[in-house]
């Protein structure tokens, strides 16, 4: 039997071309949809999203609210997004019938609650506004990790089944530098989970991420205890370095074996919270309570790395807990917790502007597409140009349900959406142009 061969007509060719571009577009869309925000401040921990073509101006009522959902619980933890789901930690979620703390999982498309797993009793130490969960989970493939305020490190699979847990205090003599409980988001790097129990014995540890078994430990003499910062990665002269802030200040740890490479010590202060900013060999740190911001330069000599001071702590660069972002050559963040954002030159620390916006009290910050997303603790969400010349606000709105407790959870931008945690509720806004 002869084999028949179809001779493409012009119509057939046109159909093939249309189908090719359809599937090409679908593939690109699918790849874009698979982008994640799997831990605190995003996958690279810069709080700067790669999104483009976002709204440059908000309507008076704010951007379109796509959905809102309940069940996050009382708390300040952000959300971690991966695999079409998002995760957060909170006390007494409305989906449960007790006041305990739960890790909860939701569907990203519509906010539908999928499951909750109990992690222990609620954190009720100190003033009411100090209480509750504050650690953003970290998602890696089919596992999700979270640290409770009491120092329990949990590993669940993404279906909510517990895999293992460790008490950082009893297992590693961990300690906090103050009384507000743990809030670090663990770092996953290859096969390792790295976190900061704090204290002089096991200041930082690396664990096997699948089993929780210790791989190495770093000791920092006299360490006051863990702060609230999360570990970031730098590469200097071929040496991989984990950079972290504790109650004693900044430190650099060699990734392959946990050797303490350098420290930048600070005077004791109330709390050390913001996560460091890395650019190549540079490390920018900020400490609140009028301590200030400083810039360090890491220098590699073989397998050793040291840190030189570019400029010492500058009190004008203090940031308490809203975090800072680096856009181009400029740092943006709140002035301590005053609700007065600033812009400063990274290399000199020189203030370019400082201004009040529509909101009040402390401000947390994220960035995308040339704009700052500044969320004030009074519940006001604002859009501001990332402009070193002047402060230009491009819109603001009041987040529904805000006002009962501070709005401290940091904003998240992913795939043209803005996600906000407001106590028990998560809200999703469309910010695509």
Number of C-alpha atoms within 10 A of each C-alpha: 3 4 5 6 6 7 8 10 9 9 9 12 12 12 11 13 11 12 12 12 11 12 11 12 12 12 12 12 11 11 10 13 13 14 16 19 25 25 29 28 27 21 20 15 22 21 24 24 21 13 17 13 11 17 17 16 17 17 12 10 10 19 20 14 14 15 16 17 16 19 27 32 30 25 31 29 27 31 32 25 28 22 18 13 21 25 31 29 33 31 29 21 25 15 15 15 8 12 16 18 27 27 28 24 26 23 16 17 12 13 21 16 19 14 18 23 16 16 21 15 16 22 22 15 15 10 8 10 13 18 19 27 29 28 30 30 30 28 28 18 10 11 18 25 28 27 29 30 24 21 21 17 21 20 24 19 16 21 14 18 14 16 15 15 17 16 17 22 16 12 10 20 15 22 27 25 24 17 13 21 25 28 25 28 27 24 26 21 13 9 11 20 21 26 24 32 29 30 26 18 18 25 26 28 21 26 18 16 22 13 12 18 13 15 16 18 20 20 18 20 12 11 21 20 22 32 29 27 24 27 24 21 19 21 17 19 15 10 17 17 24 22 25 26 29 28 27 26 22 21 21 27 23 21 21 13 12 20 17 21 18 19 18 17 14 15 8 13 16 14 22 28 25 23 29 25 23 22 12 11 15 21 23 22 27 31 31 25 17 19 23 20 20 24 24 21 19 21 15 16 10 9 12 15 20 15 20 14 14 16 15 13 20 17 19 18 29 27 32 28 27 28 29 31 23 23 20 12 11 21 24 28 30 30 27 28 23 15 25 20 24 26 29 21 16 19 16 12 22 15 17 17 16 18 14 14 21 15 21 17 18 25 33 26 27 26 27 22 16 16 21 23 24 28 32 30 24 21 24 22 25 22 23 20 20 24 18 19 10 14 19 14 19 17 19 24 19 18 18 12 13 17 14 11 18 19 27 24 25 28 21 27 25 19 19 19 20 19 21 23 28 28 25 20 20 21 19 23 18 19 22 16 10
